[in-house]
Amino acid sequence: MPLRLFQRHVRDSMQSHVVTVNAQDTVHDALERMLENKVSALPVVDHRGQCVGILSSRDFVDMTRELDQDFHDASHDSEIWWTGFIRNLSENFGDQSVMDLMTEEVIAIGADDLLVDAARTMLAQRVHRLPVIDGQRRLVGIVSTTDVLRALVEAADHVQATRV
């Protein structure tokens, strides 16, 4: 039986397989990983698996005003555009370490927290994903706006099915 939407925990909707990057990796390596896995953000972990930062497309866009304008003017759905954007970033900033660009203040959530609290945090902080961490700040998953929307649709489908 599906959980009621407002009782659903983050662990019920999070993705357990998370593509990550290490703080010592190069920006080029991170960009390649993003492109290969079609993700726009990577949690940054240390050798103990603790989440020490996050590297997102926003970090790259914030680097220069020109890149920011290109980002907003272009069609982001185009895989060709994304490939060119990432290649350009890699050529200009690829040798820098992830640690130099990542956001260190990670907005995260626990697996036992309610999914609705994750949604509130995403809205309040204007982010599209939250790393899910345990008590030792080890990364155990990630929850995104898509995961929240999926839970909403599943709950709506369940309500419709019980009415029939």
N, C-alpha and C positions, 0 to 999 in steps of 0.2 A: 504494500500500500504506500503510495507516494506521501511524503511528508507535506503537511500544510505549509504553504509558502512562507508565512511569518514565523514558523517554527524551524525552518530549514537552516542547517548550519553550513558554514563555509565549506567544511570537509565534504558535504554532500554534493557540492557543485564545482569545486576547484579542480584544476588540472594538476595531476600529480607529476606528470612528466614535464619538466621545465627546462628550457634551453637557457643556459647560463654562460657567463664569461668570468674569467678571473681578473682581478684588479691589475695584475702585471701584464696581461695580454695587450697587444697593440690594438689601436682603433681599427686598423685594417682587418685584423682577425675578427673583431667584434662585428664589423660591417659585413664581412663575408658570412658569418654565422647568422646574422639577421636576414640576409638575402636568401641563404640556403633554406632557412626554416620559415621564411615568410612571416617574421615577427617584427614588430616595431619597437620592442624594448627587451632588454636582457637584464635580469637580476645579476648583480656582481657578487660573487662569493669568494671567501678566502679558503685557505687550505683545510679548514675545519668544517666547511660547508655553511658557515655563517654568512648571512646576507649583510654585506657591508656597503652596498650602494645599488643604484639602478642606472642603466644607460639606456636612454630612449631617443627616439627620433627628435624629440623636443630639444635634447641636449645639443644635437648637431645643428638644428635650425637656429637655436639661440646663439650660435657661434658668430655669425656675421649677419648684418642687415641684408646683404645681397642674397645670401642663401635663403633667408627668411622670405624675401619677396618672391624668389623663384618657387619656393615651396607653396606659397599661397596662390600664385598665378597658374601653376601647372595642375594637370589632372592627376591626382594621386592614385587613381585606379589603374593607371597605365603601368604595366610591369616594365615596359621599356623606359618610362620616365624614372621609376624607382631604381632600375639598374644603373642608369646614367647618373642619377643623384648620388647613389652610393659610391660609384666609381669615382666621381668628382671629389667626394669627401675623402675617400681613401687616398687619392693622389695628393691632396692638400694636407691632410691631417693623419694619415695612416700610420706614421711612425710614433705618434704620441701614445702614451699608455692610457688604458681605460681609466685608471685612477685619476688622470688629469682632467677628464671630461665628465665622469659620472656624477650623479647627484648623490651625495653622501647621506642626506637626511631622508631615509627611506620611510615612506608611509606604508605600513604593513598591517596585517591582521592575523589573528590566530585561527586555527582550524575549528576550534570549538565556539568561535563567535558566530552570531547569527548572520545569515546572508543579508538580511535587510540592513544590518549595521555596516556591512561591507559596502552596500549600495549607497548608504548615507555618507560614508567616508569618501567614496569616489565622487559623489556630487559636491560635497563640501570642499574637497581638495582639488577638484577638476582634473582627476586622473582617470585613466581607462583600465587600469589593472592594479592589483595589490599583491605583492608577494605574501605568501602565507608562511609564517614562521612559528617555530616552537618556542618554549621557554628559554632556550639557549641561543635564540636568534638564528637557528639553523633553518634553511629553506626547505619546506616540505611540500610546497605547491604554489600555484598562482591562480588568482580568480580575476576574471575580466568582466567588462560590461556585457560581453556576449554570454558569459556563463550566467549572469544575473537574468538577462533576458530569456535565456533558455529555461531557467527555473520558472519564470513567470508564465511562459507558454505551456510548460508541462503542467503547472498548477491549473491553468485555465482549461487545458484539455481534460484534466481529471474531473474538474467541476462539470464540464459539459457531458462527459461520459456518465457521471452519476445521475444526471438529470434525465437521461434517456431511458 
